[in-house]
């Protein structure tokens, strides 16, 4: 699951830098229990996740991912726009 992978990677990056949860909490302003919950369950607010991304210097990578288009031709764009109004596979 994506959330498990993100939280696992965050924990690995934290340990790689030698940060305790307390240290990361002080650097980001995110409470240590929130960081612990994120590492355990993968659940965190977008605002807190962005603070972690910035602290670990992944901002450019995330901006690149979110900046990519989902289509390369106008026909694909039309298909995407048509499918946005579909419900329950109809």
RABEL-V343116 format. One record per residue. N is the residue number from 1. OMEGA is omega in degrees with one decimal (999 if undefined). Layout:
BEGIN
n:N omega:OMEGA
n:N omega:OMEGA
END
This chain:
BEGIN
n:1 omega:-175.8
n:2 omega:-177.7
n:3 omega:177.6
n:4 omega:-179.6
n:5 omega:179.0
n:6 omega:-178.5
n:7 omega:177.6
n:8 omega:178.5
n:9 omega:177.8
n:10 omega:179.2
n:11 omega:-179.9
n:12 omega:179.4
n:13 omega:178.6
n:14 omega:-179.1
n:15 omega:178.0
n:16 omega:179.5
n:17 omega:179.7
n:18 omega:-180.0
n:19 omega:167.4
n:20 omega:175.6
n:21 omega:-179.9
n:22 omega:178.7
n:23 omega:179.2
n:24 omega:177.2
n:25 omega:179.9
n:26 omega:-178.8
n:27 omega:-174.2
n:28 omega:-175.4
n:29 omega:178.3
n:30 omega:179.4
n:31 omega:-179.1
n:32 omega:177.6
n:33 omega:177.3
n:34 omega:177.2
n:35 omega:178.8
n:36 omega:178.8
n:37 omega:177.9
n:38 omega:-179.8
n:39 omega:-178.1
n:40 omega:-172.4
n:41 omega:-177.0
n:42 omega:-177.9
n:43 omega:179.5
n:44 omega:178.2
n:45 omega:178.2
n:46 omega:179.8
n:47 omega:179.7
n:48 omega:178.3
n:49 omega:178.9
n:50 omega:177.5
n:51 omega:177.7
n:52 omega:179.1
n:53 omega:-179.5
n:54 omega:-178.9
n:55 omega:-178.9
n:56 omega:174.7
n:57 omega:175.9
n:58 omega:-175.2
n:59 omega:-178.0
n:60 omega:179.6
n:61 omega:179.2
n:62 omega:178.4
n:63 omega:177.7
n:64 omega:-179.3
n:65 omega:-177.6
n:66 omega:-179.2
n:67 omega:-179.9
n:68 omega:176.3
n:69 omega:-179.7
n:70 omega:-176.9
n:71 omega:178.1
n:72 omega:177.5
n:73 omega:179.1
n:74 omega:177.6
n:75 omega:177.6
n:76 omega:177.8
n:77 omega:178.2
n:78 omega:178.6
n:79 omega:179.0
n:80 omega:-179.7
n:81 omega:178.2
n:82 omega:-176.0
n:83 omega:-179.8
n:84 omega:-179.0
n:85 omega:-180.0
n:86 omega:177.2
n:87 omega:175.1
n:88 omega:174.9
n:89 omega:180.0
n:90 omega:999
END
